[in-house]
Amino acid sequence: MSNLKVKSIARTSLIRTLIFSALILLVGLQFDAYNQAQLAVVLILFIGVLSITLLTGISGQLSLGQGALMAVGGYSTALLMINYKLSLWVAIPLSIISSAIAGLLLGVAAARLRGPYLAGTTLVIALAIPTIANRFMSVFKGDEGLQVDVGYPPQWFSSLFGEPTYEQWQLYVALPFAAVALFFASNILLSRTGRMWRSIRDHESAASLAGVNFARQKIYVFVISSTFAGLSGALYGLRGLVGPSVYPVSLSLLLLTAAVLGGIRSIAGAFIGTVIVVFLPDWIELILGNFELSEQVSNYLPALISSLLLILTVVINPAGVAGVKLHKHK
């Protein structure tokens, strides 16, 4: 690829990232404290959904265990912050490395598996998280978990921008990491690497005949996807607790649901789907707030409606919200 083309891709990705960051800041300033915290969760899970976009949407490998890779990032960050007193700005990049190593090990196995066998293997890893946390109680503190959070802004930040609320600080911590994730994801999708992964997804044999080493690329995509998931998990744990209850199997399914609803093959779809799954309970409460529903019904209604939306998306518009136009032209 020529240097001119590389610069063009980097410039396009940078413009997308700057526009995204500016819009998030503008929207965040209009929100109250509760919705600022929700927007921070959107940014955190958006990074996790991007890992699904790269792994499943672009390269065609199905994983049901992204929550486990998030747990690797979360526990690594918590242990580094608690045991070595590192700041989150140092602990999170280091935890990404641990997630990449976990992804490398998983990728080696994934290179030999496909379809339901690969999905089953990743699901088993997600199911093993509580067992590991309880088996090594002295390190991971079992079900009790490890308590960490984003802390308070440094003095220089407060001096320059004023004293933010805790919810605003959560948003300001999540935004730079989400912007970096968006920049790299955009670069990958626009580059030769993205085209190779799509060729593997569409036809492995044809990709191999074209000179693509698909076994090596499968490992590579698992490593990259795991770094995204690890980053998302590190930030997700900084909401207050890192434990088995924070990274359940349902978290992996939530990421997959968001990716499918928004559009599993695009960055825009990843963000739209994340917004839907995070704000859906609030939208339901807003619409049905005047109806007297039992607590049991109210608690299960968001999961029921998201399941119905998922089924309708798969049946009517498999390309998701972001792929509506593409689906119409087919």
ZIBELTA-V414211 format. One record per pair of residues at least 6 apart in sequence whose ideal C-beta (glycine too) atoms are under 8 Angstrom apart, sorted by the first residue. I is the first residue (numbers start at 1). J is the second residue. D is the distance in Angstrom with one decimal. If there is no record, write none. Layout:
[[I	J	D] [I	J	D]]
This chain:
[[1	191	7.2] [1	192	5.5] [6	191	7.9] [9	187	5.9] [9	190	4.5] [9	191	5.8] [10	187	6.5] [12	186	7.1] [12	190	6.5] [13	182	7.8] [13	183	5.1] [13	184	8.0] [13	186	3.8] [13	187	4.8] [13	190	6.9] [14	183	6.6] [16	182	6.7] [16	183	7.7] [16	186	5.4] [16	267	7.9] [17	179	5.1] [17	182	5.2] [17	183	4.5] [17	186	7.2] [20	178	8.0] [20	179	6.6] [20	182	5.7] [21	175	6.3] [21	179	4.8] [24	39	7.1] [24	43	7.0] [24	171	7.9] [24	175	5.9] [24	178	7.7] [25	175	7.2] [27	39	6.9] [28	36	5.6] [28	39	5.5] [28	168	7.4] [28	171	5.1] [31	38	7.9] [31	39	6.2] [33	165	5.7] [33	167	4.4] [33	168	7.8] [34	167	7.4] [36	165	7.6] [36	167	4.2] [36	168	5.7] [36	170	7.3] [36	171	5.1] [37	167	4.4] [37	170	5.8] [37	171	7.6] [38	278	5.9] [38	279	6.5] [38	282	7.3] [39	171	5.8] [40	167	7.2] [40	170	4.1] [40	171	4.4] [40	173	7.6] [40	174	4.6] [41	239	7.7] [41	278	5.4] [42	271	7.9] [42	274	5.3] [42	275	5.7] [42	278	4.9] [42	279	7.7] [43	171	7.4] [43	174	4.1] [43	175	6.1] [43	177	7.7] [43	178	4.0] [43	235	7.9] [44	174	5.3] [44	178	7.5] [44	232	5.7] [44	235	4.4] [44	236	5.2] [45	232	6.6] [45	236	7.4] [45	254	7.6] [45	255	6.8] [45	258	6.8] [45	274	4.9] [45	277	7.4] [45	278	6.5] [46	178	5.8] [46	181	7.6] [46	232	8.0] [46	270	6.1] [46	271	5.4] [46	274	4.5] [47	177	6.7] [47	178	5.8] [47	181	4.5] [47	228	5.6] [47	229	7.9] [47	231	5.4] [47	232	4.0] [47	235	7.2] [48	66	6.2] [48	70	6.0] [48	228	7.0] [48	229	5.7] [48	232	3.5] [48	233	7.3] [48	236	7.6] [48	255	5.0] [49	255	5.3] [49	258	4.8] [49	259	5.1] [49	262	7.5] [49	270	4.3] [49	271	7.8] [49	273	6.1] [49	274	5.1] [50	181	5.8] [50	182	7.5] [50	185	5.0] [50	228	5.2] [50	267	6.9] [50	270	5.2] [51	66	5.7] [51	69	7.4] [51	225	4.4] [51	226	7.2] [51	228	3.7] [51	229	4.2] [51	232	6.9] [51	255	7.6] [52	63	7.3] [52	66	6.1] [52	225	7.8] [52	255	5.3] [52	256	5.9] [52	258	7.9] [52	259	4.2] [52	264	6.9] [52	270	7.5] [53	185	7.1] [53	259	5.9] [53	264	6.3] [53	265	7.0] [53	266	7.2] [53	267	6.7] [53	269	7.2] [53	270	4.8] [54	185	6.6] [54	188	6.6] [54	197	7.6] [54	221	6.3] [54	224	6.1] [54	225	5.0] [54	228	6.8] [55	61	5.3] [55	63	5.5] [55	66	7.7] [55	221	6.1] [55	222	6.9] [55	225	4.0] [56	62	5.5] [56	63	6.6] [56	256	7.6] [56	259	6.9] [56	264	6.1] [57	259	6.6] [57	264	3.8] [57	265	4.1] [57	266	7.5] [57	269	7.9] [58	188	7.9] [58	189	6.7] [58	194	6.3] [58	197	4.8] [58	198	6.0] [58	201	6.6] [58	221	7.6] [58	265	6.7] [59	197	4.0] [59	198	7.7] [59	200	5.8] [59	201	5.4] [59	217	7.4] [59	218	7.1] [59	221	4.5] [60	197	7.9] [60	200	6.4] [60	201	3.1] [60	202	7.6] [61	110	6.1] [61	114	7.7] [61	118	6.2] [61	218	6.5] [61	221	6.8] [61	222	7.3] [62	115	7.0] [62	118	6.0] [62	119	4.6] [62	122	7.9] [63	118	7.2] [63	119	6.9] [63	122	4.3] [63	225	7.6] [63	252	7.7] [64	119	5.1] [64	120	7.8] [64	122	5.1] [64	123	4.1] [64	126	6.5] [64	249	7.8] [64	252	5.4] [64	253	7.2] [64	256	7.1] [65	121	7.8] [65	122	3.3] [65	123	5.7] [65	124	7.6] [65	125	4.5] [65	126	3.9] [65	252	5.7] [66	122	7.7] [66	126	7.9] [66	225	7.7] [66	229	4.9] [66	251	8.0] [66	252	5.1] [66	255	5.3] [66	256	7.7] [67	126	5.2] [67	129	7.6] [67	233	7.9] [67	247	4.9] [67	248	6.8] [67	249	6.4] [67	250	7.9] [67	251	3.9] [67	252	3.8] [67	255	7.2] [68	122	7.4] [68	125	4.6] [68	126	4.3] [68	128	7.3] [68	129	5.5] [68	247	7.0] [68	252	7.3] [69	99	5.7] [69	102	6.1] [69	103	6.5] [69	106	7.8] [69	225	7.8] [69	226	4.9] [69	229	3.8] [69	230	5.9] [69	233	6.8] [70	229	5.1] [70	230	6.9] [70	232	5.5] [70	233	2.8] [70	236	6.1] [70	247	5.6] [70	251	6.8] [71	129	5.1] [71	233	5.8] [71	242	8.0] [71	246	7.8] [71	247	3.9] [72	95	7.7] [72	98	5.9] [72	99	4.9] [72	102	4.8] [72	226	7.7] [72	229	8.0] [72	230	5.7] [72	233	6.7] [73	92	7.9] [73	95	4.8] [73	96	6.7] [73	98	7.2] [73	99	4.6] [73	229	6.8] [73	230	3.1] [73	231	6.1] [73	232	7.0] [73	233	3.6] [73	234	4.1] [73	237	7.7] [74	95	7.8] [74	233	4.1] [74	234	5.7] [74	236	6.2] [74	237	3.4] [74	242	4.5] [74	246	6.8] [74	247	6.4] [75	140	6.3] [75	146	7.2] [75	237	7.5] [75	242	5.8] [76	91	7.6] [76	94	6.9] [76	95	3.5] [76	98	4.3] [76	99	7.2] [76	230	7.4] [76	234	7.1] [77	88	6.9] [77	91	4.7] [77	92	5.6] [77	94	8.0] [77	95	4.3] [77	148	7.1] [77	234	4.1] [77	237	6.2] [77	238	7.1] [77	242	7.5] [78	146	4.1] [78	148	4.7] [78	237	5.8] [78	242	4.1] [79	139	7.3] [79	146	7.1] [80	86	4.8] [80	90	7.6] [80	91	3.9] [80	94	5.9] [80	95	6.6] [81	87	7.6] [81	88	6.5] [81	91	4.9] [81	148	5.3] [82	146	6.1] [82	148	6.6] [84	91	8.0] [86	94	7.5] [88	150	6.5] [88	151	7.2] [88	173	7.2] [88	238	6.3] [91	234	7.5] [92	177	7.1] [92	231	6.8] [92	234	4.7] [92	235	7.3] [95	230	6.0] [95	231	7.9] [95	234	4.8] [96	227	5.1] [96	230	5.1] [96	231	5.5] [96	234	7.3] [98	230	6.9] [99	226	4.8] [99	227	5.7] [99	229	6.4] [99	230	2.3] [99	231	7.4] [99	233	7.3] [100	223	5.2] [100	226	5.7] [100	227	4.9] [100	230	7.1] [102	226	5.8] [102	230	7.5] [103	222	4.7] [103	223	4.5] [103	224	7.6] [103	225	6.4] [103	226	2.4] [103	227	6.9] [103	229	7.8] [103	230	7.8] [104	219	6.7] [104	222	7.2] [104	223	5.2] [104	226	7.7] [106	121	8.0] [106	122	7.2] [106	125	7.2] [106	222	5.5] [106	226	7.0] [107	218	6.3] [107	219	3.7] [107	220	7.3] [107	221	7.4] [107	222	3.1] [107	223	5.8] [107	226	7.9] [108	219	6.1] [109	121	6.3] [110	118	5.6] [110	121	7.7] [110	218	5.6] [110	219	7.2] [110	222	5.4] [111	215	4.5] [111	216	7.9] [111	218	4.6] [111	219	5.5] [113	121	6.1] [122	252	8.0] [123	249	7.2] [123	252	7.7] [126	249	5.0] [126	252	5.2] [127	249	6.1] [129	244	5.6] [129	247	5.8] [130	143	7.4] [130	244	3.9] [132	140	7.1] [133	140	4.3] [133	141	7.5] [133	142	5.7] [133	143	7.1] [133	145	7.7] [133	243	6.8] [133	244	4.9] [134	140	7.9] [134	142	4.6] [134	143	6.8] [134	244	7.7] [140	146	7.1] [140	243	7.9] [141	243	7.2] [142	243	7.9] [142	244	7.9] [143	243	6.3] [143	244	5.9] [143	245	7.0] [144	243	6.7] [145	241	4.9] [145	242	5.5] [145	243	2.3] [145	244	7.2] [145	245	7.1] [145	246	6.9] [146	237	7.9] [146	241	7.3] [146	242	4.5] [146	243	6.9] [147	240	6.7] [147	241	5.8] [147	242	7.9] [148	237	6.3] [148	238	5.9] [148	240	7.5] [148	241	7.7] [148	242	6.1] [149	238	5.7] [149	239	6.9] [149	240	5.1] [150	166	8.0] [150	169	6.0] [150	170	5.7] [150	173	5.0] [150	238	4.9] [150	239	7.9] [152	166	8.0] [152	169	7.0] [153	163	7.6] [153	164	6.0] [153	169	5.3] [153	172	7.5] [157	164	7.9] [158	164	7.6] [164	172	6.5] [170	239	7.4] [173	235	7.3] [173	238	7.3] [174	235	5.6] [177	231	6.0] [177	235	6.1] [181	228	5.9] [181	231	6.4] [182	267	6.7] [185	228	7.4] [185	267	5.7] [186	267	6.2] [188	194	5.2] [188	224	7.0] [189	267	6.8] [193	220	7.9] [196	207	7.1] [196	212	5.2] [196	217	5.8] [197	217	6.4] [197	221	5.8] [199	206	6.9] [199	207	4.0] [199	210	6.6] [199	212	5.9] [200	207	4.9] [200	212	6.4] [200	214	4.8] [200	217	5.9] [200	218	7.1] [204	214	5.3] [207	214	5.6] [208	214	5.7] [233	247	6.7] [236	246	6.7] [236	247	7.7] [237	246	6.2] [254	277	5.8] [257	273	7.4] [257	277	6.0] [257	306	6.0] [257	310	5.4] [258	270	7.2] [258	273	3.6] [258	274	4.9] [258	276	6.8] [258	277	4.5] [259	269	7.1] [259	270	6.1] [259	273	5.6] [259	320	7.9] [260	273	7.0] [260	310	6.0] [260	313	5.9] [260	314	6.8] [260	320	6.2] [261	272	7.5] [261	273	4.3] [261	276	5.3] [261	277	7.1] [261	306	7.7] [261	309	5.9] [261	310	6.4] [261	313	5.5] [261	320	5.9] [261	321	6.6] [262	268	7.4] [262	269	3.7] [262	270	5.8] [262	271	6.8] [262	272	3.8] [262	273	2.6] [262	274	7.0] [262	275	8.0] [262	276	6.8] [262	320	5.1] [262	321	5.4] [262	322	5.6] [263	269	2.5] [263	270	7.7] [263	272	7.0] [263	273	7.1] [263	319	5.7] [263	320	3.1] [263	321	6.0] [263	322	3.3] [263	323	4.3] [264	320	6.3] [265	319	7.3] [265	323	6.9] [266	320	7.9] [266	322	4.8] [266	323	6.8] [268	322	4.5] [269	320	4.9] [269	321	6.6] [269	322	3.5] [269	323	6.5] [272	320	7.6] [272	321	4.9] [272	322	5.6] [273	320	6.8] [273	321	7.2] [276	306	7.8] [276	309	7.5] [276	321	7.7] [277	306	6.3] [280	302	5.4] [280	305	6.7] [280	306	5.9] [281	302	4.3] [284	301	5.7] [284	302	5.8] [284	305	6.4] [285	298	7.8] [288	298	8.0] [288	301	7.5] [293	301	7.4] [313	320	6.0] [317	323	7.2] [317	324	6.3] [317	327	5.2] [318	327	7.2] [319	326	5.4] [319	327	4.4]]
